[in-house]
């Protein structure tokens, strides 16, 4: 037996023994996800146990080094681990912007002290992060941001506003782009970390057309930030920001596959019904669902290829843009099909049977996918210039 085969056998055995049955059911929404943090309330003892067991083994971040809370798995071992998780239907033990976005940036740009301090907290679900990028006048043109950090010697005093700050009202800390030099548009931005309970930080939820939203406005009024809470070099935060955006776009793109089920058509059987031949009893919808399943398989293969190339240091810088655009379109299409399969029942908005209109609310929520993390128009522009090398005109 090869080393990888041995690892596969061992990890499958560990998952079967340690993943509680309740944690092998499909995630129905945010309420089933473990976000961690100092104020997080576990939905069940099984959710708490699953996080603790995985964190103890480093399996919340299996490919991170052991000294930072990970398991130190190789890329091949990490791939096996995730596949075995999927086969058993194991839920992710921890959902975290710290894992998906800040962690990779800290691994590349953070000091050793920052890595040891913050990454271990992230890996154990002890700290929940939000992202302070967009501002009311700075969306796609992010470098025009105006939130300013005034140098006071051993600390900055930060004033300004962020918008579309996901889960800011629930986060413990924020990773934030702050202008520290007003003279240089690109080299005048720094990447700061600070506690959301720092005096002067306040949030206000933003409601979307779906009736609810994770988004907030976030305000900074004379917020004191110590100098050692900068990541990377002073005024070079744009380098960190661009690197992190690549990981954010990969995260958003993953929504296109939903809960990871191999076939959307198979999930729609109950809503559509079967004909006498055992096929979905709607020829047009059956064709559209089959096309979606093919597109989802192609997207999954593309994502795996890009991930392997990135870990080998051979990835193209614009590949996350491709993933973000493709995943966005796939996710919108998936929810359109879910609504079509549900017919008029899928439009129901408030009953207990529809779980408070879960389907239509999620369908409406997908409309923001083509805006957040970089608009689809910007993604297509980057793809055309950086990958296809098309002229500007």
Secondary structure, DSSP 8 states (H G I E B T S, - for coil): --HHHHHHHHHHHHHHHHS-GGGGS---SGGGS---STT---SSHHHHHHHHHHHHHTGGGTTS-GGGTS----HHHHHHHHHHHHHHT---S---HIIIIIHHHHHHH--HHHIIIIIHHHHTT---EEEE--BTTBSSSGGG---EEEE-SSEEEEEEEE-S-TTTTT-SEEEEEEE--SS-SSTTEEEEEEETTSTTEEEEE---TTS--S-EEEEEEEEEEEGGGEESSTTBHHHHHHHHHHHHHHHHHGGGGTT--S-HHHHTHHHH-B-TTSSBS-HHHHHHHHHHHHHHHHHHHHHHHHHHHHHTT---TTHHHHHHHHHHHHHHHHHHHHHHHHGGGGG--S-TTTTTTHHHHHHHHGGGGGTTTS-HHHHHHHIIIIIS-----
